[in-house]
Amino acid sequence: MAARLVFKPHSFLSLSFSFQTCFFPVQISAKCSVNPSLSSFSSTLNLALDEGLPYGPSLRKGRKPTELPMPIEEETEPEPRALIDYSDFVRVFEVAAIRVPAEQCFALESRLRGHLLNWPRIRNVARVPGDDMEPEFRHLFGRSSDESEEDDKISKSLSRRIYGKADGDGEPLPPVLYREKLAKTFNCRGFLKFRNLAKISRPKNKKNKLVDDDGNTSGGRERTRKNDFAVVEVVESGNENDDFSRLLGPNFKGSRWRGSTRLLLLDEQYANKDVEALPQAVKAILGGESLQSGSLACELVQCRLTLFYSYWQTNEILEVLLPEGMIIPSAFETVGHIAHLNLKNEHLPYKKLIAQVILDKKRPKIQTVVNKVDSIQNDYRTMQLEVLAGNHSLLTTLVENGIRFHVDLAKVYWNSRLATERQRLVSSFSNKDIVCDVFSGVGPIALSAAKKVKYVYANDLNPSAVEYLERNVVRNKLDRKIQVFNMDGRRFIKAVLPNQRTEPITQVVMNLPNDAAEYLDAFRGVLKKKQKAILPNIHVYGFSKAQDPELDFQERIRNVLAEEAFDIEMHRVRLVAPGKWMLCASFTLPDAVAFANEV
């Protein structure tokens, strides 16, 4: 007979399954893949266990099943074209297991450390569906006198606790009865008042969320089933004369009910081997005495472990889909629900396949996969994006440093990889600073600074960026600490810095790496009308491909300001391309520049 199990990561298994209908973790399509090489993939990878391959599961090990372990439900609205044939990634592995009583499972598991199946995301302990039973039905199958006495003790103990007779007879009071006891306690002054009495025995208001196939969540007590990715078929031999399926349910098909059991999956090297070939630790457990009343003693069984498409990692699937020797694209930027790829030219013929695999593996967090078509060449620094998979919405919501942003990647610029740099810059500000953000975009620096500093002036040339900046300011309740402008960078500098009515600007941020250094000429003579003024600290970003990027960027800044005698602090932000660094230069505006005559 065959019993099927389903594994879940990070949880003990307590699911029951029907032999007629079993859960399949992904929707399998029988349609052809767009990759012509996949037609031969199903035949070339239908291999037995190869001893030469590394330890652990692999798409190049195991074998393809002749028929799927469970029926496939047809889609209500079939897709017009399938990019991936998911059935090509189903693999069956032969493993051995020890069937042990449930009450001895964890003790025996600790004795078998080093001999169990140590595969990623596969639990070594599995529940056998159909053999667990409520205690009140056990007498229907016969039990010993010791078991009868034990059940009577449990029944009496339960009755005492239900009717409140547990106090003083060795049984602790349940929380509800303990609360009632406290509420009835009184002394000479009357009933006593206990703090937090109402919270005692109150159930926790916590619900597990159910995640359906579409990624929608709903309240409920059942566990999520989105990560079910493996099925085990336990092959047993037994006498089918006694049929207890009507009492134990359709999951149970065996000769007799022998008690609640668990499976301890052994290492893959012990598959299809007899007891004599097993190590001494396993032999010692298999040679133990049988339990009373005909219950199951520890026995060796053979299993078939089936891994589905949802088990394999992204790089394992792409290694099969892409041509041999091609670099597997692994890194991408996440912006809310959007995965932003930057594929090379060699990957472009397979961009749809790559996007579909990423979408399958990152759901429900990722719902859209896009690729940058061309480099940024416009004044608004918006990217030309092509939607490869998922929905076509580029409007997303994300959280950075505790601030919620609404971003439309089709209209504004956003780079999540600069989050650490933005946090570093804002941490250098104090609560007395007045910040001027010349190229603010949707406000990642301006809003983070507004939560710390006294006031912020934020500006951007892109009208769409200014629109989303104003929305983000209101959503984060920072409208009293930020003033928004829609101006050119030079015009904004010359308009805001000289017209400081009360407190001067102390920090100026210029985060436009491609052109920010060219706007430094706007500071020349910006404070000449003020005899006494506090000189601001300027933080300007830029790119450099020179062998010494710090020296190259310093020379550009000094040439634009036409001033040599001042110190510049350099910080390398990140390597954006081979040989191309993004840098941040911080310096105090020199007196000779701030009070000079304009050219």
N, C-alpha and C positions, 0 to 999 in steps of 0.2 A: 504494500500500500504506500501511498505518497502523501505526506503532509507538507503544507507550504507555510513558510515563515516570511515575514517582512522585517527588515532591519531599519532602524532609525538611528541617526547619530545622536549621542549625548542623552540618550533616554533608554530606560529599560523597556523591553518589549512586552506589550500587553494587548496585542491586537488579535482578533479572531477572524478567520477568512473562510469563505465557502469554497468547496472544491469545484463548484460549477462556475462561479464568478470570482476572480481574484483581482486584486488591485494591480494596475500597470502604471508605472510612474510617469511615462511620457506618452503623448499621442503619436503613434507610429504611423508612418505613411508608406504606402507601397509604391509611391511614385518615384520616378527616376531623379537622380541628382543632376545638377548642371555640370558637374565635373565628369568628363568621360572616363577618367581613370577609375571612378567608383564602380563601374560595371564589373571590373575584375577584382575589386577590393574584397567582395564577399567570398570569392573563391580562394584568393591568395592567403587571407587571414583566417580561414577555417582550419585552424591548426590544433593539434594536440599540445599538451603541456611540453614546452621546450625547456630541457634542463639547462641549456646554455644561456637563457635569458635571466636577467636579474631577479632577485626575490620580489614577490608581491604581484598584484594583478597588473595585467598589461593587455592592450588590444592585440598584441602579437602572440599572446598565450591563450590557452583555453580553446574552446570550439564554439561554433555557431550552432544554436539549437535547430533541430529539424522542424519543430513547431514551437510557437511561442508558449510560455507557461500559462498564459491566461488570455481570454478572448479580448479583442479590441473593439471598443465601441465606435461606431461610425460617427463622423462629424455631422452636425446638422447642416452646416454650410461649408462644404469642402473648399480648401484653398485652391485658387486657380493654378498654382504651380508650387511644387515642393522643392526647396533647395537641398534638403538633406534627407536621405532615407535613413530614418532612425533605427530601423531594424538591423542595419549593417553594424551597429555598435553594441549589439547584445552578445554577451559572452557567457559560456557555461564552464564552470570549474568543478572538478571532482575534489571534495574534501572529506575528511573523516571527522567524526564527532563522538563524544561520550555522552550518552543519555543518563542523567543523574537525577535523583529525587530533588524536588525544588527546595526543601528545607536544608539540604546539604550542598547546595550549588556554590555559594560563596566560599565556604570552607574548602571545597575541592578546587575551586578556581585558584585560590592562593597557593595550593600545593602544586599546581600545574604551571606556575609561572615559567615562561621560557619555552613551553611546549604548545602554547595556544596560537591560534591564527592571529598574527599581528599585522593585519592589513589596514591601511588608512580608511577611516570612516566605517569600518565594519566591527560590530560588537562581537566579542568572543562568546558572550552568553546570549542564548536565544530562548524565547518562550515557545513551547510546543502548543499550538492552538488546539483546543478541544479536550484537553485532559484535565483542566482545572474545573473544580466542582464545588458548589456550595456545601457546607458541612451537613446540612439537614438532609441531603440526598444520598449521603454516603452509605447509609444503612441498607439502601436498595441493592448494593453490590456486595454486601457482607463486610464485617469488620471484626476485629478481635475484641476480647473483653477489655484489654488495656485501652484500646481506642474508645470503646464505649464509656469507660469510666472517665477518660479525659474529656470526651464531649459532654458528659453530664456535669463535670466541674465547670466547663466553660459556660454551659447553659445556666447553671446556678449563679455563677458570678455575674453573668449578664442580667439575670433577673434582679439580683440585689442592687446592681447599679441603676437599673431602670426605675425601680420603686424606691430608691433613696435609702436602702438598707446597708450601704457600703461603709458608712462611717463607723469605725470601731472594730470592724471584723477583718482588717488587713487589706481592704480594697480602697484605693483612693477615690474620693468623690469626683464625679465628672464636673466640668466647669459650671454647667447650669445649676446643679444641685448645690455646689459650693457657693455660688452667688446668692441663691435663696437662703442658705444657712446664714450668710453674713447679713443679709437684709433683715432676718428675724432676730439677730443678736441685740440684746438690750441689757442695761444695767439699772441702777437706782434712778438714773436721770431719764431713762426711756430708751428708745431705739437708737442704736449707734449709727452714725453717718460715716460711710467709707468713701474716700475719694476714688473716682474712676470705677465705681461699682457697676455702672451701666456697660462699661467696656469689657468686663469679664465675661468670657464665653461668647462674646459677639463674633460672628464669623468675619473673616477678612474679606473686604470688598475688592476682590481681585479676580478677574476673569481671563482665562486663556482665550486668545483670538484664533478664530478659524481662518485659514487662508485657502481660498478655492483656486481652481485652475487659472482663473483670470487675474489672480493677485489681489482680489478684494478680501477685506477682513470683516469678520463679524464676531460678536460675542458668543461664548459657549464654553463648555467644560472639556470638550474633546481636544486632543492634540492636533496640531497642524499636520497635514499629510503631504506637504509639498516636497519634503526631502526623502520620501520613500524611494529607494533606488535599487533594492536587491531583494531577491526571493530565494529561499532555500527549500529544496525538496528532499525530505528525509525518506530514504528507501528502507523499508522494514519488511521482514517476513513474519507472518503470523497466521493463526487459524481464524478464519472468518466465520466460524459456526455461530458465535454469539454476536448479535448485532445490537449495539446500544446507541445507535445514531438517533433514535427517537428521544432518548433521555438526555444524551449529551450534545445533541445538535448535529448538523450536517458536517461540521468540521472534524468530528471524531469518526474514524473508520478503523477499527482494530479488533483483535480477538477479545480482549478484556480490558476494562479500565484498571490500570495498575498504579494509579496515584498521580499527583501533579509532578511533572518532570520539567527539566531544562536541558538544553544542549550546550556542551562546551566544545566549541569548534577547535580542532587540533591544527597544528602547523601543516602547511601544504605538502611538506615532504613525507607525511604519514598517510597520504591519500592512497587508497587501494592496497593497503598493506594489512597483513594479519597481525594478531596480537603478539606473536613472537618477534616481529620486527620493530615493535614499539619500545621506547625507553623504559627503564625500570620504574620511574615515577608514574607512568601511565599504567604499567602492568600492576602496580600495587593497588591502584584504585579499582581496576577491573577485576582483581582477585578478591575483593572484599565480600563479606557475607551478605546474603539477601536480606531484604527487610521482611518484616512480619506480614502476615495476611496476604501473601502473594504479591506484595508490592514490588515495584521494579528495583532490581539491583543495577549497579552501574554496568552498562553494556556499550559495546562499540558498534556504531552505525555508520553507514556511508551516506553522504549527502551530495546534492548537486546545487552549487551556489551560482545563481544567475545574476549578472550585473548588467544594468541597462544603460542607456545613453546618459541619463541624468547622473550616473555615478562618476563618469570620466571627467577629468579636468579639461579646461579649455585648451591647454597646450597639447594634451594627449590627442584630442580630436583633430586639432589643426595639423598635427604631424602627419595624420593619415590623409586629410583632405588636400593639403598643399603638396606640391611636387617635392621630391626628395632633395635635400640640400638647401631648400629655401629657408631663410630666417623666419622664425615664428614670431609674428607681432604679438607682444604681450602687454606693453604699456599703453595706457590711454588715460585721458583726463575725464573726470566725472564732474559734471555740472548739473546738480539736481538729479533729474531722472534721465539726463542725456549723457551718453558716452561719446566723447569727442576723440576720434582717431586721427592720426597723422600718418597715413600709409605711404610707403615708398612706391616707386613706379613698378617694381616687380610684383607688388601685391595687388595692384589695381585690377588685373583680370579676375582675381578671386575675392574682390572686396565684398560682394554680396554674401558669399559663404562665411567669410570672417565675421561680418557683422551679425549674421544669423546665429553663429555659435556664441558670440559674446552676449547677444540678447537672450538666448536660451539659458545661459549659465548665470547671468546676473539679474534675472527677474526675481521679484517684482521691483527691485530698486531701480534697475535700468529699464526704460520703456522705449527709448529712442537711441539709435546709433547713427552718428553722422561722421563725415570725413571732410577735412579741409581741402577744398578744390584748388585754391591758389593762395599765394602769399598775400599779406595785408598791404594794399597799395593805395587806399583812399585816405582822406583826411580824417574821417571818423573812426578809422581803425576797426571797421567791421569785417568779419570773416565771411568768405564765400563757402557755405557749407552744403554738402549733398547728403540727404537722408538716405541711408542704406537699408535700414530695417526698423520695424516698429512704427509707431504713429508719427505723424509729421509735425507735431507741435514742438516748437523751439522756445516756447514760453515756459519757464520753469521757476521753481522756488528752491532756495538753498539757504543754509545757515552757516555762517562763518564767524568765529569768535563770539558766539552768543547773539548775533544779529541776523535777522531774517531779511533776505534780499529777493526781489522779484526781477528776473532777467529774461530778456528776449535776445537770444544769440543771433537772430537774423538782423537785429537793429543796433545792438550795442556790443561792446567788447568786454570779455571776462576771462580771467586766467586763474584757475583754482590753485595752480602750482606756486603762486606768489603769496599764499596765505601766511606762510611762516615769515616771509620778509615783511609783510604788512604788520604782522604782530610785533616783530622786532622793532620796526620804526615807531609804532605807536607807544611801545613800552618805554622809549626814550623821552617821551613828552611828560610834562608835569601838569598838575591841575591848575596852574596859573598861566599856562601857555594860551596864545591866540594863534590858531593854525589857519594857513591859507593853502588850500589844495587847488593848484592851477589846472590840472588835468584829472578831475575827480572821477569821470565815468559815472557809473551808477552808485558810487559812494562807498567802496570797500574800506578806504582809508579814512574818509571824512566822517562816516558814521561811527567807526571804531574810535576815532579820536574824540568825537563829540561826547562819548560816554565818560571820558577822562578829563579833557581839557575844559577851559572856560568858554571858548566860543570857536566856531569854525566858519570860514568862508570857502564855499565849494563852487567850482566853475567847470564847465565843459562846453566844447564847441558843438557837439552833437545834440540836436534838439531832442531826439529820442532818449539819449542817455540822461539828459536833464529831466525829462518827464518821469522816467523810472527812478531817478534820484529823489525827486520830490515825493513820489509814492513811498519809497523806502523810508524817507525821513518821517513821514506821517505814521507809517505802520509801526515804526520803532519808537514813536513818541519822543522824537528829538527835534521837533520843529522849533522849539524855543532856543536851541543852541546852534542852529545851522542857518546860514543865509545862502541861497542858491543863485547862481548867475549862469547866463548862457552867452558867453562872449569869447572872442579870440584871446589866446593866452597873453600876448603882449599888451593888448588893450586892458585886460583884466588886471595885470600887474600894475600898470600905470594908473589905473583908476582906483584900486583898493589901497595900496600901500601909502600913497601920499595923503589920502583923505581919512586917516585914522582920527576919529574924534576924541575918544577917551583913552583907550589902552592900545598900545602899538602891537603889531603882528610880530610874533617871536619865532614862528616856525613856518617855512615855506616848503611845500612838497611839489616836486615836478616829476611825476611818474609818466613820462612819455619817452621811453628809451630810444626810440628812433630819431627824435627831433628835439628833445627837451634841452640839450645843451645849446642849441641855436637860439633859444628864447632868452638866454641869460643877458643878452644885450639890453633887454627891457629894464634891467635894474640900474643901468647907468644913469645917474642923476635923479633917481626916483625920490630921494629924500633931500634934495638940495634946498627946498623951501623951508625945511625944518632945521633950526639951528641945533637943537638937542633932540636926538632920536635914538631909540634902542635899535641896534642893528640886528636884523633877523638871521637865524640859522637857515641855510638853504640845503635841501636834500634833492639832488638831481640824479636821475637814472639815465644810463646810456649803454650802448653796445660797443664792443671792441674786438677786432680780429687780430690785433697786433701780437707780437711775441711777448711783449710786456704790456698787458692791457691797462694796468694802473697808470703807468707813465703816459701811455697814449691818451687816455681819457683826461688826465690832468692837463696835458698840453692843449687839448681842445678847449677846455674850460678857461684856461688862462688866456688863450688867443681871443676868445669871444669877449671876455671881460677887459682885455687889454691891460691886465694887471698881473704882476709876477710875485709881489711880496705879500703872500698870504698862504696859510696852511690849509691843506685839503686832506681830509680823512677818507680813505677808500675802503670799500667793502665789496667783496665778490658775492653776488647774489646766487647765480647758478650758471651752468654751462648750457646755453640754449641750442647749440649746434657744435659739431667738431671744430674746435679752434675759435669759437665765438662766445665771449663771456658777456653776461649782463652785470653791470657794476652800479654801485650807489656811491656818489661823492657827496660828502657833508662838509660844509665850511660856513664860517660867518662872513656875511657880506662885507667886503673891505670898505673902509671909510673913503678911500680914493674913488671907489666906484659909486657908492651911494650918494655922495655929495658932489660928484663931478658934473660938468656941463654936458648936456646932451649933444651927441654928434648928429 
